[in-house]
Amino acid sequence: MRVHITESSPILNIPSWPINDDGVREVFAQMLEDGSWGRYHGPHCETLVAALRKYHGVDHAILCSSGTCSVELALRAIPVTAGDEVILAAYDFKANFVNVLTTRCIPVLIDTVADYPIPDLQQLADAITNRTRAVIVSHLHGNLAPMQEVCRIAADRGVVVIEDACQVPGAMLDGRRAGTWGNVGVLSFGGSKLLTSGRGGAVLTSDAQMAQRIRVYTQRGNEAYPLSEMQAAVLLPQLLQLDARNADRHQRLLELVRALGNSGIRPAMNLADTAGAVSNQPAFYKSAFMLPQSDNDNQRKQFCESARIAGVPVDPGFSGLHRVHSRQRFRAVGDLPNATQLHNRLISLHHTALLSSAETVKQIAGILQDCFEDRYTPGGVDGRV
Ligand SMILES: *Cc1c(COP(=O)(O)O)cnc(C)c1O
């Protein structure tokens, strides 16, 4: 019989998400008093826009209804036209690929570097043709993509950079916030994300023309992609806590990696690049680890299922875009072997695990090691080498 396990199993002391702390509770109480939760317009969206602009140091922050439509709006802001090529990594969020199709462009898939969900810069350079209009670069699973290099390669060839910071709000990369390196950046406020209002997103840019195109596209005498006052209100107290929570998660993540040691569950995060310096601060929405190659996909699935039953919120990572879409829908640079490895072997740990205590993180490491022994060692219940 299948047991239904929620993100916050009672077995381990892992907080549920979102956290109903005082900041959020006060906002709800205040909204009940003043009725702002039910209005089309009010102070909350304006305040959030100002706060996001200041926090990121950008001229424009445009709120909208999801991270997915933020990416669509970024593409429309360029503007792309039918038949343009848009480059993205073969290991990326599935909606980014579909957005490229939605705007009638051709996705061009490039490989990642070996063992990390980070786009390969040489493949990026090789993929650019005179039909390339944009590249979408996502910061995934505790990694930060090398934006300085991406932007240099793109700028040299007249390609627009869309920086998907949905998984890393608040991260710092070479002294700038994630989402502010590209010509346009996107955030998600989805229910599991580090800043959440259940649904929602934002587009960040300092390009006045791009911002104007988004406004023209979304404002149709009525708002076509709105974020509500209620959503904006609950995001504000979370933004104030973001840096502190990111630092806590970082600390716990380092403890977890240390506790896992050489267990065979290898971190797929470039932690060396982000050790210490204030100008480089990662953020951990999902933390990526690699399991050994197995002869069938069940091994990884069962590893995750047993870990979840024990209360650890871990799942297989994304499916490679080249593995789930017909070849007719995209062009690819080469065979994408590294993205295939991520497709087969990556697992991702949800950030609530990193909001627990140091003691709980040790328990988590122990559970993951036990599951590993069971599934991936010759003496385990499912032992195959
Ligand atoms: C969550 C996410 C998005 C957008 O998600 P929505 O649920 O539409 O807000 C986009 N890109 C990445 C990498 C994400 O993780």
The ligand as an SDF file (V2000), in Angstrom:
LIG
                    3D

 15 15  0  0  0  0  0  0  0  0999 V2000
    9.4100   27.5580  -10.2210 C   0  0  0  0  0  0  0  0  0  0  0  0
   10.2110   27.9380  -11.3980 C   0  0  0  0  0  0  0  0  0  0  0  0
    9.6980   28.7680  -12.4070 C   0  0  0  0  0  0  0  0  0  0  0  0
    8.3150   29.3590  -12.4200 C   0  0  0  0  0  0  0  0  0  0  0  0
    7.3700   28.6830  -11.7320 O   0  0  0  0  0  0  0  0  0  0  0  0
    5.8660   29.1940  -11.4650 P   0  0  0  0  0  0  0  0  0  0  0  0
    5.2900   28.0680  -10.7200 O   0  0  0  0  0  0  0  0  0  0  0  0
    5.2490   29.4220  -12.7900 O   0  0  0  0  0  0  0  0  0  0  0  0
    5.9300   30.4630  -10.6720 O   0  0  0  0  0  0  0  0  0  0  0  0
   10.5250   29.0740  -13.4560 C   0  0  0  0  0  0  0  0  0  0  0  0
   11.7850   28.6200  -13.5220 N   0  0  0  0  0  0  0  0  0  0  0  0
   12.3160   27.8350  -12.5750 C   0  0  0  0  0  0  0  0  0  0  0  0
   13.7230   27.3950  -12.7040 C   0  0  0  0  0  0  0  0  0  0  0  0
   11.5480   27.4560  -11.4820 C   0  0  0  0  0  0  0  0  0  0  0  0
   12.0880   26.6650  -10.5470 O   0  0  0  0  0  0  0  0  0  0  0  0
  1  2  1  0
  2  3  1  0
  2 14  2  0
  3  4  1  0
  3 10  2  0
  4  5  1  0
  5  6  1  0
  6  7  2  0
  6  8  1  0
  6  9  1  0
 10 11  1  0
 11 12  2  0
 12 13  1  0
 12 14  1  0
 14 15  1  0
M  END
$$$$
